[in-house]
Amino acid sequence: MRTVRTLATAALLGAALLGPAAPAALADSPSPSADPSAGPSEAGTTFRTATRFLPGQQATAQASSGDYLYWVFPADTGQRPTVNATVTLPEAALRHGPATWRIDVYDGLRRRQPCMYGVQSRTAAKDAATVDLACVLRPVRASADAWANDPLPGSYYVRLTVGAVPDEDLGQPFTARVGVSTLDKGGAYATDGALGAPLVPGATTADLAEAETEAGRTTPVEAAAPEDGWSSGWWSDRWLWTGAGAVLAALAGIGGYALTRGGGRPSRVPPGV
């Protein structure tokens, strides 16, 4: 009897010791969380197969020297995109000479967009481990003349490739990381007009008309839109500056009128003087 009582007491003590320990171990284990800056881990090889990612994300890909890599991201009215790319090169012992890497950016009409700032082409020495590239685009305008090459709202393609490399180094593996950040330039680059729809390849007038009549249907324009959707194109902070200018002009007019009326009144002379 004493033995049974001893075993029962030991079992209760063991349960008391092990019971709280299990929840504590579960509480200490970190819960998985999604990284909002993580983008796709692959790239397309043509404009049609370009991989989409959003500004603020980091897209990565592994490929072979000589391949063309394509990504696509959305840019809206008033934004000035900055494209950054980092190429991790193969080991220096495996390379036979320097290599020139380059990034190019195209709009939804596949027109190449020039860079305002940044180094979009750079030659990496034979012993270099990485090469960094950058391209700061012009601010996106709400509309433009048909003959102009101004950046317009819609999809923008990033193409990464090696321009000059020894023939012996073609086919060697490399890793690429591409990111885009946008700076809101506001109404300084706004226009009075607006596009009927953003320049997104694959979207036709029939698609847009059908989407208006069918609830819940996603068009290519909607699929390629930024997280907060496309802007309407007519509102900008230029309206605030215009309103402030109108108020100041009105106050200046009232002040000028008051000064003119006050200076033109004849002074009263006391009688008998």
C-alpha positions in Angstrom: 0.0 0.0 0.0 2.8 2.3 0.9 4.5 1.5 -2.5 1.3 2.4 -4.4 1.0 5.6 -2.5 4.6 6.5 -3.3 4.2 5.8 -7.0 1.0 7.9 -7.1 2.8 10.8 -5.4 5.7 10.6 -7.8 3.3 10.6 -10.8 1.6 13.7 -9.5 4.9 15.5 -9.0 6.1 14.5 -12.5 2.9 15.8 -14.0 3.1 19.0 -12.1 6.7 19.5 -13.3 6.2 18.5 -16.9 2.7 20.1 -17.3 3.8 23.8 -17.3 6.9 23.1 -19.2 5.1 22.0 -22.4 3.2 25.3 -22.9 6.3 27.3 -22.1 8.2 25.5 -24.9 5.4 26.2 -27.3 5.3 29.8 -26.4 9.0 30.2 -26.9 8.9 28.8 -30.4 8.8 31.7 -32.9 5.7 31.8 -35.2 6.4 32.1 -38.9 5.6 35.5 -40.4 5.5 36.5 -44.0 8.2 39.1 -45.1 6.4 41.9 -46.9 9.6 42.8 -48.8 10.0 39.3 -50.2 9.2 39.2 -53.9 9.3 36.5 -56.5 12.2 34.1 -56.8 12.2 33.8 -60.5 12.3 36.0 -63.6 10.9 35.8 -67.1 13.0 35.4 -70.3 10.9 37.7 -72.5 8.5 40.7 -72.3 5.5 38.3 -72.4 6.8 36.1 -69.6 8.1 38.9 -67.3 7.6 38.2 -63.6 5.6 40.8 -61.7 6.6 42.4 -58.4 5.6 45.6 -56.5 7.7 48.6 -55.4 9.3 47.9 -52.0 9.7 44.2 -52.8 13.0 42.4 -53.7 12.8 40.0 -56.6 15.5 37.4 -57.0 16.5 34.9 -59.7 19.2 32.5 -60.6 20.3 32.2 -64.2 23.3 31.7 -66.5 25.5 34.4 -67.9 24.1 35.3 -71.3 20.4 34.9 -70.3 18.0 37.9 -70.5 16.0 38.3 -67.3 12.7 40.3 -67.3 10.6 41.7 -64.4 7.6 44.0 -64.5 6.2 46.5 -61.9 3.5 49.1 -61.9 4.1 52.9 -61.7 1.4 55.5 -61.3 1.0 59.2 -62.0 3.4 61.5 -60.1 5.8 58.6 -59.0 9.5 58.6 -59.8 10.7 55.0 -59.8 14.3 54.0 -58.9 15.4 50.6 -60.1 18.3 48.9 -58.3 19.9 45.6 -59.2 22.7 43.6 -57.6 24.4 40.7 -59.5 26.3 38.2 -57.5 29.0 36.8 -59.8 30.6 33.4 -60.0 33.8 32.7 -58.2 36.8 34.7 -59.5 38.7 31.5 -60.1 36.1 30.3 -62.6 36.0 33.5 -64.6 38.4 34.5 -67.5 38.0 38.3 -67.6 35.8 41.3 -66.8 32.1 41.4 -67.7 29.8 44.3 -68.4 26.3 44.1 -66.9 23.4 46.3 -67.8 19.8 47.1 -66.9 17.2 48.7 -69.2 13.7 49.9 -68.3 10.8 49.9 -70.8 7.2 51.2 -70.4 4.0 49.4 -71.3 4.5 50.2 -75.0 8.0 48.7 -74.8 9.6 52.0 -75.3 13.0 52.2 -73.7 13.0 54.9 -70.9 16.2 56.9 -70.3 17.7 57.2 -66.8 17.9 60.6 -65.1 20.5 59.4 -62.7 22.3 56.2 -61.8 24.7 53.7 -63.4 22.7 51.4 -65.6 25.8 49.8 -67.1 28.9 48.8 -65.2 32.0 46.6 -65.9 32.9 44.1 -63.1 36.5 43.2 -62.7 37.6 39.6 -62.9 37.9 39.4 -59.1 34.8 41.3 -58.3 32.2 39.5 -56.2 29.1 41.7 -57.0 28.1 44.5 -59.3 25.5 47.1 -58.5 23.3 48.9 -61.0 20.8 51.7 -60.7 18.4 53.7 -62.9 16.3 56.6 -61.7 13.5 57.2 -64.2 11.7 60.4 -65.0 8.5 61.1 -63.0 5.4 59.5 -64.5 3.0 61.9 -66.2 -0.8 61.7 -66.4 -0.8 62.2 -70.1 1.5 63.2 -73.0 1.5 64.0 -76.7 1.4 61.1 -79.0 4.9 61.9 -80.4 6.5 62.2 -76.9 8.4 59.6 -75.1 7.3 60.7 -71.6 6.7 57.9 -69.0 3.0 57.2 -68.5 1.1 55.2 -65.9 1.2 51.5 -66.4 3.6 48.6 -66.5 7.3 49.0 -66.5 9.7 46.2 -67.6 13.2 45.7 -66.2 15.7 43.8 -68.3 19.0 42.6 -66.9 21.7 41.0 -69.0 25.4 40.9 -69.5 26.6 42.9 -72.4 30.2 41.9 -72.8 31.7 38.8 -71.3 34.5 36.4 -72.4 33.1 33.5 -74.4 34.5 31.0 -71.9 32.3 32.6 -69.2 29.0 32.3 -71.0 26.7 29.9 -69.2 28.2 30.3 -65.7 25.6 30.7 -62.9 24.9 34.0 -61.2 22.3 35.4 -58.8 20.3 38.6 -59.4 18.4 40.8 -57.0 16.2 43.6 -58.3 14.1 46.2 -56.3 12.1 49.3 -57.1 11.4 52.3 -54.9 9.1 55.2 -55.8 9.2 58.8 -54.8 6.0 60.8 -55.0 6.7 64.1 -56.9 3.1 65.3 -56.6 1.6 67.9 -58.8 4.8 69.4 -60.1 4.7 66.9 -62.9 0.9 66.6 -63.2 -0.9 67.5 -66.4 -4.5 68.5 -67.2 -5.2 65.4 -69.3 -5.4 61.8 -68.3 -5.2 58.4 -70.1 -8.3 56.4 -70.7 -6.5 53.4 -69.1 -3.0 52.7 -67.9 -0.5 51.2 -70.4 -0.8 47.6 -69.4 0.0 45.0 -72.2 -2.8 42.5 -72.7 -5.6 44.9 -72.0 -8.0 45.7 -74.8 -11.0 48.0 -75.0 -13.3 45.0 -75.2 -11.8 43.6 -72.0 -12.5 46.9 -70.2 -16.0 47.1 -71.5 -16.8 43.5 -70.6 -15.3 44.0 -67.1 -17.7 46.9 -66.5 -20.7 44.7 -67.2 -19.5 41.6 -65.4 -19.1 42.0 -61.6 -16.0 40.4 -60.1 -14.1 40.0 -63.4 -10.5 40.9 -63.2 -8.9 42.6 -66.2 -5.2 42.7 -67.0 -5.3 46.4 -65.9 -6.6 45.4 -62.5 -4.2 42.5 -62.2 -1.2 44.8 -62.9 -2.4 47.6 -60.7 -0.5 48.9 -57.6 -1.7 47.8 -54.2 -3.9 50.9 -53.7 -5.2 50.9 -57.3 -4.6 53.3 -60.2 -5.1 57.0 -59.6 -7.8 58.8 -61.5 -5.3 61.2 -63.0 -7.1 64.5 -62.4 -6.4 65.2 -58.8 -3.0 66.5 -57.6 -1.6 69.0 -55.1 -1.6 71.5 -57.9 -5.2 72.2 -57.0 -4.1 73.2 -53.5 -1.5 75.6 -54.9 -4.1 77.0 -57.3 -6.6 77.5 -54.5 -4.0 79.1 -52.3 -2.9 81.4 -55.1 -6.5 82.4 -55.8 -7.0 83.3 -52.1 -3.8 85.3 -52.0 -4.8 87.2 -55.1 -8.2 88.0 -53.6 -6.6 89.2 -50.4 -4.2 91.3 -52.4 -7.0 92.8 -54.4 -9.0 93.7 -51.3 -6.0 95.2 -49.6 -5.2 97.3 -52.7 -8.7 98.5 -52.9 -8.7 99.5 -49.2 -5.5 101.4 -49.6 -6.7 103.2 -52.6 -10.0 104.2 -51.0 -8.2 105.3 -47.9 -5.7 107.5 -49.7 -8.3 109.1 -51.9 -10.6 110.4 -49.2 -10.3 114.3 -48.6 -9.3 115.1 -45.1 -11.8 117.0 -43.0 -10.8 120.5 -41.9 -12.3 121.8 -38.6 -14.6 124.8 -39.1 -13.0 128.2 -38.3 -9.5 127.2 -39.2 
